[in-house]
Amino acid sequence: MKKQSIGRPKSFDEKETLLLAMNYFWEHGYNDSSLENLLKAMNIKKSSFYSTFKSKEELFSKCLDLYRHITLNQLQELEKEIGPKKTMLMLATMSINELKESGKVKGCLIVNSGQECYNKYANLSQQISVEFNFFMELFESFVDKAQHLGEITSKKDAKIIAGRYLNTLNGLIVTIQAGIPEELINDIIESSKEILQ
């Protein structure tokens, strides 16, 4: 019987390393994340990087996938605890709390990536579009549940409400990032509440 050769075992936890990379991309963006700085953030050698992740683009693709899984789990857990409508409203509150705690708001990695990468990198553009549509469908399902529970009384199509809500939420984050006055931020929060009435 032929003895199988065993490759050198990895000296790092791939999921933990991927999480470090995801947070670095989230903080600095795709274009401003150099391979050198990513390697430092991930605490791995260049040889390990290429043998595991192949390229910066493939690493980022895996980070987007990880972000979707983490965010989905968080949203589903929150929805079980407080219901669909309160979950959606909570996202605006979380952005405000992040601003108070850290002085800035990172926003959604997928939306940020869309602004930076869309139509510049073909494979990433396609993935970002898929990921964004995934969350659109998730929030549509939340609106649909909230309508059936009587939390949202509007008879508008759940897809339309979810689209307006997401546009308002993303507008809120961009507004916060731009340093717009608090009264305007509060007005956008009120708009998101009106959309979900």
N, C-alpha and C positions, 0 to 999 in steps of 0.2 A: 504494500500500500504506500502510495506516494505521500510524503509528508508535505503538508501545506505550509508555505512560508507566511509567517505572521508579520504584518507591517508594524512599524513603530507606533505604540499607542499614543493617543493625543495626551498632551500634558495640560489641557485646559477643557473646561466645560463649555461646549459649543453654545448651548442655550444662554448661559450667563454672559458669554462673550458677545453673542448676538444682541443681547439686551443692552450691553455697554455701547455697542455700535449704534443701535437704534437711538439711544438717548443722545449720543454725540451728533448724529445726523439731525435729530430733532432740534438740537440747540444751535447748530451751525449751518444747516442746509446741506444739500448735496454738493453743489459746486465748490463751496468753501471748506469742504471736508477733504483735506489732502490725505493720501495714503499714509504718509508719515505720522500725521496726527491721529489718524484712526488706529494705527498699530499701537501707539502710546495709550490711547483711550481703552483699547481692547486688551492691552498687556500681552500681546503675542508677537512672535517673530514673523518676518516677511514670508519665510518658507511655509510656516503653518497657515498663514493667511491664504496663500495661493493654493495650497493643497486642499484646504477646506472650502474656501469661498470663491476661488478662481479669479474674481475681478471685483473692483469697487461697485460696478453696476449690479453684479449678481448678489453681492453683500447687501446692497440697498434694497434689492427686490425681496430678499429674505427678511429684512428689517420691516418693510411694509407689511409683509405677511404676518410677522410677529405682532406688529402694532394692531392689526385687525383682530387677531385672536385675543390679545390682552383687553382691548377696548370693548369687544363684543362681550367677553366674560364679565367685565365691570358693569356694563349697561344692563345685561340680563340679570345680574345679581341685584342691582339697584331697582330694576323694574319689579322683581319679586318682592322686595322689601317695601317699596313706597308706591308702586303702581306706575303705569306708563306716562300719564300726564306729568306727575311730579318729577319723574325721571328726566323728562325733556326740559322742564323748567329748572331743574337742579344744575344742568350744564352751564347755564348763564351764571348762576350763583357761584359755581366752581371757578369760572373764569375770573369773576370779581375777587374771590378769595385768593386766587393765585396771584393776582395783581397786588393785593394788599400784603401778601406774605413775601413775595420775591421781587416786587417792583416791575414785573413784566408778565406777559402771557405768551406761552409758546404756541397756543392754538392747536389745530388738528394737523398731525403729520401728513396726512393724505392731501388735505387742502393746500398746505404749505408746499408740498411736493408738486402739486398740480400747477401752482403759480410759477414754480421754478423750472420744472422739467418737461411740462407738456409741450409736445411738438418739437422738442429738442433731442429727446432720446426715445426712439420708436418703441422698444420693449417696455420701458418704464411708463411711457405715455399710455400704452394699452393697459398695463396693470393698474395704474392710478385710476383710469376710467372704470375698470371693473370694481376696484375697491370702493370708489365713490358711489357707484350704483348699488353696491352691496349695502352700504349704510343708508342710502336713500330708501331702499326696500325695508330695512330694519325699522327706520323711523316711521315709514308708512304703516308697518304692522303695529307699531306702538299707537299711532293715531287711531287706527282701526279698532284696536282693543279699547282705547279710551272712549271712543264713540259708543261702543257696545256697552261699556260700563256706565255711560252717562256722564263721564268726566269732561268730555268735549261734546257740546250740544250742537255744534255746527253740522249741517247736513252736506257740506261740501265734500267732494271726493277726497279720501284719505291721502292720495298721492299729491294732490294740489296743496293740502294743508302741510304735509311733510316737506314739500319743496319750499314753500314760503317760510316755514319754520327754520329750515337749514340755512336758507339765504340770509335770514335775519340773524341767526346765531353766528354765522361766519362774518356778517357785517359788524356785529358786536365786537368780535375778536379783533378784526382789522381796525376798528375804531379805537379800541383800547390800546392796541399796538402803536397807533398813530398819536397817542397822547391827547385825545380829544377830551374836553371838559366833562366832568362827572354828570352834569344835568343831561347831556346828550346821551351818555351811556345809559342813564336811568330811563330815558325816553325809548331807547331801543329795547331795553328789557320789558318795558310796558307793551311795546309792539309785539314781542314774542308771546306775552300773556294773552293779548287780544287774539292773535292767530289761533291759539289753543283753547279759545272759549267754546 
